[in-house]
Amino acid sequence: MSAIPNSTPVDAAARKLGMSRTQKLLFFLTAWLICLMPFLFWWNTWFGRKLSDQQLTEYLHDTKKPRHIQQALVQMGERITRHDATAKRWYPDLVRLATDPVEEVRNTDAWVMGQDTSGVRFHETLLNMLSDPSQMVRGNAALSLVRFGDATGRPQVLALLQPAQITAPEAGRIIDSDRPGTAIHQGGLIAKLEYGQKKIAEIRSPIPGRIRSVAGTGANLAAGAEVAVIDPASDQVWEALRALYLIGQPDDLPAIRPYQRDLPDIPDHVRQQALETENAIRKRFNP
């Protein structure tokens, strides 16, 4: 019986190609790097990687990499929910980041400040964030204010239940668009509008959710005409319904009832929360 040669797939490929020893090493190194690069990318962007206190401070001030700031904020939120007293040393940074130029940073920051209702200046800062230019930031600030027992952001909470209507910034022609029913994240590309002298405007979603309708490729639109309608994501709706369970008014019921329907695009837990929210409002105003 002949012996089985002790060789690797890389060696076999190298022999087949007639490589020298140096070429084989380079071939192996290249293959190793191809496997390593995706891991390094994941490791550097994964929010779950635990940061030391020094890294947390550095990341909160890393204006060149907003994802570093977001990662630090997420871990700040985790420390706060664990009642880690060391988190308070970074509270001034949370207040500072409420006016950060990056929307995603402000959005995460609004959520984190709602985790500690004793945070100095958090309440005041969240009230100011109700006038943020971003609908999602306003909504997260309003949800956090509910934790403070403050219903000032009720209009912003109600807005989280409404679909986003996106209009054309200029008169032009749709040259590409996504399909209705497609799930989309906040900032996701919905369509491309050609206008003027072959200029292209990218139409993006202001909220996470699902495309209800969108103008088809080739459609000619006037400035201000509807390009798309985006239904809000289930998680967003669920959080808004939970908040309205506590601060909702009878006038809010028409916005709540559509989510009580037995439809495939409404998850059971959202439908159940909508029913419980209406019951809570009715009991509160008709004891």
Sine and cosine of phi, psi and omega as CSV:
sin_phi,cos_phi,sin_psi,cos_psi,sin_omega,cos_omega
0.00,0.00,0.76,-0.66,-0.02,-1.00
-0.98,0.20,0.54,-0.84,-0.01,-1.00
-0.96,0.28,0.54,-0.84,0.04,-1.00
-0.99,0.12,0.83,-0.56,-0.03,-1.00
-0.90,0.44,0.65,-0.76,0.00,-1.00
-1.00,0.00,1.00,0.03,-0.04,-1.00
-0.63,-0.77,0.39,-0.92,0.02,-1.00
-0.99,-0.13,0.28,-0.96,0.07,-1.00
-0.85,0.52,-0.55,0.84,0.03,-1.00
-0.91,0.41,-0.68,0.74,0.03,-1.00
-0.88,0.47,-0.67,0.74,-0.01,-1.00
-0.89,0.47,-0.68,0.74,0.03,-1.00
-0.91,0.42,-0.61,0.79,-0.01,-1.00
-0.91,0.42,-0.68,0.73,0.00,-1.00
-0.90,0.43,-0.63,0.78,-0.01,-1.00
-0.88,0.47,-0.58,0.82,0.00,-1.00
-1.00,0.03,-0.02,1.00,0.01,-1.00
0.91,0.42,0.70,0.72,-0.06,-1.00
-1.00,0.09,0.48,-0.88,0.15,-0.99
-0.99,0.16,0.11,-0.99,0.00,-1.00
-0.87,0.49,-0.67,0.74,0.00,-1.00
-0.90,0.44,-0.66,0.75,0.01,-1.00
-0.91,0.42,-0.60,0.80,0.03,-1.00
-0.89,0.45,-0.65,0.76,0.02,-1.00
-0.90,0.44,-0.67,0.74,0.02,-1.00
-0.91,0.42,-0.63,0.78,0.02,-1.00
-0.89,0.46,-0.71,0.70,0.01,-1.00
-0.90,0.44,-0.68,0.73,-0.01,-1.00
-0.89,0.46,-0.66,0.75,0.01,-1.00
-0.89,0.45,-0.70,0.72,0.02,-1.00
-0.89,0.46,-0.62,0.78,0.01,-1.00
-0.91,0.41,-0.67,0.74,0.00,-1.00
-0.92,0.40,-0.57,0.82,0.03,-1.00
-0.88,0.48,-0.60,0.80,0.04,-1.00
-0.97,0.23,-0.54,0.84,-0.09,-1.00
-0.97,0.24,-0.61,0.79,-0.13,-0.99
-0.86,0.51,-0.71,0.70,0.04,-1.00
-0.87,0.49,-0.59,0.81,0.02,-1.00
-0.91,0.42,-0.69,0.72,-0.01,-1.00
-0.90,0.44,-0.63,0.77,0.03,-1.00
-0.89,0.46,-0.73,0.69,0.02,-1.00
-0.88,0.48,-0.69,0.72,-0.03,-1.00
-0.89,0.46,-0.62,0.78,-0.05,-1.00
-0.98,0.18,-0.30,0.95,-0.03,-1.00
-0.94,-0.35,-0.11,0.99,-0.03,-1.00
-0.97,0.25,0.85,-0.52,-0.04,-1.00
-0.94,0.33,-0.30,0.95,-0.05,-1.00
-0.98,0.19,-0.19,0.98,0.00,-1.00
-0.91,0.40,0.87,-0.50,-0.10,-0.99
-0.92,0.40,0.73,-0.68,0.01,-1.00
-0.98,-0.22,0.62,-0.78,0.11,-0.99
-0.96,0.26,0.18,-0.98,0.03,-1.00
-0.85,0.52,-0.66,0.75,0.00,-1.00
-0.91,0.42,-0.68,0.73,0.02,-1.00
-0.90,0.43,-0.62,0.79,0.01,-1.00
-0.87,0.49,-0.70,0.71,0.03,-1.00
-0.89,0.45,-0.70,0.72,-0.01,-1.00
-0.90,0.44,-0.69,0.72,-0.04,-1.00
-0.92,0.39,-0.59,0.81,0.01,-1.00
-0.91,0.42,-0.30,0.95,-0.01,-1.00
-0.92,-0.39,0.19,0.98,-0.04,-1.00
-1.00,0.07,0.99,0.14,-0.07,-1.00
-0.93,0.36,-0.29,0.96,0.00,-1.00
-0.99,0.14,-0.31,0.95,-0.03,-1.00
-0.75,-0.67,1.00,0.04,-0.02,-1.00
-0.84,0.55,-0.49,0.87,0.01,-1.00
-0.92,0.39,-0.49,0.87,0.10,-1.00
-0.90,0.43,-0.67,0.74,0.02,-1.00
-0.89,0.45,-0.70,0.71,0.03,-1.00
-0.87,0.49,-0.68,0.74,0.01,-1.00
-0.87,0.49,-0.68,0.73,0.02,-1.00
-0.90,0.43,-0.64,0.77,0.00,-1.00
-0.90,0.43,-0.68,0.74,0.02,-1.00
-0.87,0.50,-0.67,0.74,-0.01,-1.00
-0.96,0.29,-0.46,0.89,0.14,-0.99
-0.89,0.45,-0.69,0.72,0.03,-1.00
-0.87,0.50,-0.63,0.77,0.02,-1.00
-0.91,0.41,-0.64,0.77,0.02,-1.00
-0.90,0.43,-0.65,0.76,-0.02,-1.00
-0.91,0.42,-0.70,0.72,-0.01,-1.00
-0.92,0.39,-0.38,0.92,0.09,-1.00
-1.00,0.07,0.05,1.00,-0.03,-1.00
0.87,0.49,0.63,0.78,0.05,-1.00
-0.98,0.18,0.93,-0.36,-0.08,-1.00
-0.90,0.44,-0.38,0.92,-0.01,-1.00
-0.91,0.41,-0.32,0.95,-0.04,-1.00
-0.89,0.45,-0.44,0.90,-0.08,-1.00
-0.89,0.46,-0.42,0.91,-0.02,-1.00
-0.90,0.43,-0.37,0.93,-0.01,-1.00
-0.98,-0.20,0.11,0.99,-0.02,-1.00
-0.87,0.49,-0.63,0.78,0.07,-1.00
-0.86,0.52,-0.52,0.85,0.04,-1.00
-0.93,0.38,-0.59,0.81,0.02,-1.00
-0.90,0.44,-0.65,0.76,0.04,-1.00
-0.91,0.41,-0.67,0.74,-0.01,-1.00
-0.89,0.46,-0.66,0.75,-0.09,-1.00
-0.96,0.27,-0.12,0.99,0.04,-1.00
-0.90,0.45,-0.33,0.94,0.02,-1.00
-0.91,-0.42,0.34,0.94,0.03,-1.00
-0.88,0.48,0.58,-0.81,-0.02,-1.00
-0.93,0.37,-0.29,0.96,-0.05,-1.00
-1.00,-0.03,0.85,-0.53,-0.07,-1.00
-0.85,0.52,-0.69,0.72,-0.04,-1.00
-0.88,0.47,-0.56,0.83,0.04,-1.00
-0.92,0.39,-0.73,0.68,0.00,-1.00
-0.89,0.46,-0.61,0.79,-0.01,-1.00
-0.89,0.46,-0.74,0.68,0.02,-1.00
-0.92,0.40,-0.63,0.78,-0.02,-1.00
-0.88,0.47,-0.66,0.75,0.01,-1.00
-0.88,0.47,-0.64,0.77,0.02,-1.00
-0.91,0.41,-0.69,0.72,-0.06,-1.00
-0.90,0.44,-0.67,0.75,-0.03,-1.00
-0.90,0.43,-0.36,0.93,0.04,-1.00
-0.98,0.21,-0.11,0.99,-0.03,-1.00
-0.99,0.14,-0.25,0.97,0.02,-1.00
-0.69,-0.73,0.98,-0.21,-0.04,-1.00
-0.97,0.25,-0.06,1.00,0.06,-1.00
-0.99,-0.14,0.00,1.00,-0.04,-1.00
-0.88,0.47,0.77,-0.64,0.00,-1.00
-0.90,0.44,0.79,-0.61,0.04,-1.00
0.95,0.31,0.00,1.00,0.00,-1.00
-0.90,0.44,-0.71,0.70,-0.05,-1.00
-0.86,0.51,-0.76,0.65,0.00,-1.00
-0.88,0.48,-0.67,0.74,-0.03,-1.00
-0.90,0.43,-0.68,0.74,0.01,-1.00
-0.91,0.42,-0.60,0.80,0.06,-1.00
-0.87,0.49,-0.65,0.76,0.03,-1.00
-0.92,0.40,-0.52,0.86,-0.03,-1.00
-0.96,0.29,-0.17,0.99,0.07,-1.00
-0.92,0.40,-0.27,0.96,0.04,-1.00
-0.96,-0.27,0.27,0.96,0.03,-1.00
-0.87,0.49,0.55,-0.83,0.02,-1.00
-0.91,0.41,-0.32,0.95,-0.02,-1.00
-1.00,-0.02,0.77,-0.63,0.04,-1.00
-0.88,0.48,-0.64,0.77,-0.03,-1.00
-0.92,0.38,-0.62,0.78,0.04,-1.00
-0.91,0.42,-0.71,0.71,0.03,-1.00
-0.86,0.51,-0.68,0.73,-0.01,-1.00
-0.91,0.42,-0.69,0.72,0.01,-1.00
-0.92,0.40,-0.61,0.79,0.05,-1.00
-0.89,0.45,-0.67,0.74,0.00,-1.00
-0.90,0.44,-0.67,0.74,0.03,-1.00
-0.89,0.46,-0.65,0.76,0.02,-1.00
-0.92,0.39,-0.58,0.81,0.01,-1.00
-0.90,0.44,-0.51,0.86,0.04,-1.00
-0.87,0.50,-0.57,0.82,0.05,-1.00
-0.90,0.45,-0.44,0.90,0.04,-1.00
-1.00,0.09,0.02,1.00,-0.07,-1.00
0.97,0.24,0.38,0.92,-0.08,-1.00
-0.93,-0.37,0.87,-0.48,-0.03,-1.00
-0.99,-0.13,0.25,0.97,-0.04,-1.00
-0.84,0.54,-0.56,0.83,-0.05,-1.00
-1.00,0.05,0.32,0.95,-0.03,-1.00
-0.83,0.56,-0.68,0.73,0.04,-1.00
-0.86,0.51,-0.60,0.80,0.01,-1.00
-0.94,0.33,-0.55,0.84,0.07,-1.00
-0.92,0.40,-0.69,0.72,0.03,-1.00
-0.87,0.49,-0.59,0.81,-0.01,-1.00
-0.89,0.46,-0.44,0.90,0.01,-1.00
-0.92,0.39,-0.34,0.94,0.01,-1.00
-1.00,0.06,-0.20,0.98,-0.10,-0.99
-1.00,-0.05,0.56,-0.83,0.10,-1.00
-0.93,0.38,0.47,-0.88,0.04,-1.00
-1.00,-0.01,0.81,-0.59,0.05,-1.00
-0.98,-0.21,0.88,-0.48,-0.10,-0.99
-0.96,-0.30,0.78,-0.63,-0.06,-1.00
-0.91,-0.40,0.31,-0.95,-0.02,-1.00
-0.97,0.26,0.78,-0.62,0.01,-1.00
-0.96,0.29,-0.37,0.93,0.01,-1.00
-0.60,-0.80,0.32,-0.95,0.15,-0.99
-0.95,0.30,0.71,-0.71,-0.03,-1.00
-0.02,-1.00,-0.27,-0.96,-0.07,-1.00
-0.82,-0.57,0.72,-0.70,0.06,-1.00
-0.96,0.29,0.85,-0.53,-0.01,-1.00
-0.97,-0.26,-0.16,0.99,0.06,-1.00
-0.24,-0.97,0.61,-0.79,0.03,-1.00
-0.42,-0.91,0.41,-0.91,0.03,-1.00
-0.99,0.16,0.01,-1.00,-0.05,-1.00
-0.98,-0.20,0.56,-0.83,0.12,-0.99
-0.85,0.52,0.59,-0.81,-0.02,-1.00
1.00,-0.05,-0.15,0.99,-0.02,-1.00
-0.97,0.22,0.75,-0.67,0.11,-0.99
-0.95,0.31,0.61,-0.79,-0.06,-1.00
-0.59,-0.81,0.58,-0.82,0.03,-1.00
-1.00,-0.05,0.21,-0.98,0.03,-1.00
-0.88,0.47,0.78,-0.63,-0.04,-1.00
1.00,0.07,0.01,1.00,0.00,-1.00
-0.94,0.35,0.55,-0.83,-0.03,-1.00
-0.97,0.25,0.80,-0.60,0.00,-1.00
-0.97,-0.24,-0.69,0.72,-0.06,-1.00
-0.38,-0.92,0.26,-0.96,0.10,-0.99
-0.86,-0.52,0.76,-0.66,-0.04,-1.00
-0.92,-0.39,0.84,-0.55,0.07,-1.00
-1.00,-0.07,0.77,-0.64,-0.02,-1.00
-0.56,-0.83,0.25,-0.97,0.04,-1.00
0.84,0.54,-0.64,-0.77,0.00,-1.00
-1.00,0.05,0.95,0.30,0.02,-1.00
0.86,0.51,0.51,0.86,0.09,-1.00
-0.99,0.13,0.51,-0.86,-0.05,-1.00
-0.87,-0.50,0.79,-0.61,0.10,-0.99
-0.94,-0.34,0.79,-0.61,0.05,-1.00
-1.00,0.00,0.84,-0.55,-0.01,-1.00
-1.00,-0.10,0.89,-0.45,-0.09,-1.00
-0.87,-0.48,0.41,-0.91,-0.05,-1.00
-0.99,0.15,0.74,-0.67,0.04,-1.00
-0.98,0.18,-0.18,0.98,-0.04,-1.00
-0.69,-0.73,0.37,-0.93,0.18,-0.98
-0.98,0.21,0.54,-0.84,0.02,-1.00
0.24,-0.97,-0.62,-0.79,-0.05,-1.00
-0.66,-0.75,0.65,-0.76,-0.04,-1.00
-0.95,0.30,0.90,-0.44,0.06,-1.00
-0.99,0.15,-0.73,0.69,0.02,-1.00
-0.49,-0.87,0.44,-0.90,0.01,-1.00
-0.40,-0.91,0.61,-0.79,0.05,-1.00
-0.89,0.46,0.70,-0.71,-0.05,-1.00
-0.98,0.21,0.31,-0.95,0.05,-1.00
-0.85,0.53,0.73,-0.68,-0.01,-1.00
0.99,-0.11,-0.18,0.98,-0.02,-1.00
-0.94,0.35,0.70,-0.71,0.07,-1.00
-0.99,-0.12,0.82,-0.58,-0.10,-1.00
-0.85,-0.53,0.59,-0.81,0.14,-0.99
-0.99,0.12,0.36,-0.93,0.06,-1.00
-0.86,0.50,0.76,-0.65,0.00,-1.00
1.00,0.01,-0.08,1.00,0.03,-1.00
-0.96,0.27,0.42,-0.91,-0.03,-1.00
-0.94,0.35,0.79,-0.62,0.08,-1.00
-0.99,-0.13,-0.71,0.71,-0.07,-1.00
-0.40,-0.92,0.34,-0.94,0.14,-0.99
-0.81,-0.59,0.79,-0.62,-0.04,-1.00
-0.91,-0.42,0.85,-0.53,0.11,-0.99
-0.98,0.21,0.66,-0.75,-0.04,-1.00
-0.91,0.42,0.47,-0.88,0.02,-1.00
-0.91,0.41,0.47,-0.88,-0.04,-1.00
-0.86,0.51,-0.64,0.77,0.00,-1.00
-0.89,0.46,-0.64,0.77,0.02,-1.00
-0.90,0.43,-0.70,0.71,0.01,-1.00
-0.89,0.46,-0.70,0.72,-0.03,-1.00
-0.87,0.49,-0.69,0.72,0.02,-1.00
-0.90,0.43,-0.63,0.77,0.01,-1.00
-0.91,0.41,-0.66,0.75,0.02,-1.00
-0.91,0.42,-0.61,0.79,0.05,-1.00
-0.89,0.45,-0.63,0.77,0.02,-1.00
-0.92,0.39,-0.67,0.74,0.00,-1.00
-0.93,0.37,-0.39,0.92,0.12,-0.99
-0.82,0.57,-0.55,0.84,-0.05,-1.00
-1.00,-0.10,-0.57,0.82,-0.14,-0.99
-0.85,-0.53,0.04,1.00,-0.08,-1.00
-0.91,0.42,0.45,-0.89,0.03,-1.00
-0.88,-0.48,0.33,-0.94,0.04,-1.00
-0.81,0.58,-0.54,0.84,0.01,-1.00
-0.91,0.41,-0.25,0.97,-0.03,-1.00
-1.00,0.09,-0.20,0.98,-0.11,-0.99
-0.86,0.51,-0.61,0.79,0.04,-1.00
-0.87,0.48,-0.48,0.88,0.03,-1.00
-0.99,0.17,-0.39,0.92,-0.05,-1.00
-1.00,0.08,-0.62,0.79,-0.16,-0.99
-0.88,0.47,-0.54,0.84,0.03,-1.00
-0.84,0.54,-0.41,0.91,-0.03,-1.00
-1.00,0.03,0.05,1.00,0.08,-1.00
-1.00,-0.01,-0.12,0.99,-0.07,-1.00
-0.96,0.29,0.54,-0.84,0.02,-1.00
-1.00,0.05,0.99,0.15,-0.03,-1.00
-0.83,-0.56,0.48,-0.88,-0.04,-1.00
-0.87,0.50,-0.51,0.86,-0.05,-1.00
-1.00,0.05,0.07,1.00,0.08,-1.00
-0.91,-0.41,0.95,-0.32,-0.02,-1.00
-0.88,0.47,0.42,-0.91,-0.04,-1.00
-0.86,0.51,-0.65,0.76,-0.05,-1.00
-0.93,0.37,-0.49,0.87,0.06,-1.00
-0.95,0.30,-0.69,0.72,0.02,-1.00
-0.88,0.48,-0.68,0.74,0.02,-1.00
-0.90,0.44,-0.65,0.76,0.00,-1.00
-0.92,0.39,-0.59,0.81,0.02,-1.00
-0.89,0.45,-0.66,0.75,0.03,-1.00
-0.91,0.42,-0.70,0.71,-0.01,-1.00
-0.92,0.40,-0.58,0.82,0.00,-1.00
-0.92,0.40,-0.68,0.73,0.04,-1.00
-0.89,0.45,-0.68,0.73,0.01,-1.00
-0.88,0.48,-0.65,0.76,0.00,-1.00
-0.90,0.43,-0.65,0.76,0.01,-1.00
-0.91,0.41,-0.68,0.73,0.00,-1.00
-0.89,0.45,-0.67,0.75,0.01,-1.00
-0.92,0.40,-0.58,0.81,-0.04,-1.00
-0.93,0.37,-0.57,0.82,-0.07,-1.00
-0.97,-0.25,-0.18,0.98,0.08,-1.00
-0.70,-0.71,0.92,0.39,-0.07,-1.00
-0.91,0.41,0.00,0.00,0.00,0.00
